[in-house]
Amino acid sequence: MACVPDASPLIILSKIERVELLPRLYGQVLVTPWVWDEAVVKGKAMGAADAAYLEGTTRELRFTTVRLTSTENALAERLMTEGRIHWGEAGILSVAKQRKAIAILDEKEARTVAVGMGVAHIGTVGVVYEAFLHKLVSYDELIEFLEKVSKVAWVSPDLVARIIRQASEVRK
């Protein structure tokens, strides 16, 4: 199953240099123009080292930049109006719905809309936990990730505790 990441998961995974987990877990990575602009173009303009890393990595790993179809654009416009989410998230959810891909989203409102649409979705922390379950990262790497991500983005302490507890049980 392909994945369609939002800008924040790409930026976070870039900051910890683990973007390669996306194609290893989901195969094809579909990047919308808005996400590319937000994560790479604007990041490079600000001088963010992770944006340059992301640009190189996405080319090396052959991420696919997608243009929204007229159907996807119409759905995205409806989602912005009805779901009170911004264009980037609406585009991601529209592409994920139409192309039967998993959306990678961290924003609560977008995840709520995804549930209502029946779109499979996961957050950045969930991606790394899945990588742990598929033995792409070790338990120690998972814990290190949780520490790093907590320094660059807000993550619910309850979520971190739940992930650590579940990973500990899986590790036994």
Secondary structure, DSSP 8 states (H G I E B T S, - for coil): --EEE-HHHHHHHHHTT-TTHHHHHHS-BEE-HHHHIIIIIHHHHTT-HHHHHHHHHHHHTT-EE----HHHHHHHHHHHHHH---HHHHHHHHHHHHHT-EEE---HHHHHHHHHHT--EE-HHHHHHHHHHTTSS-HHHHHHHHHHHHHHS---HHHHHHHHHHHHHHH-
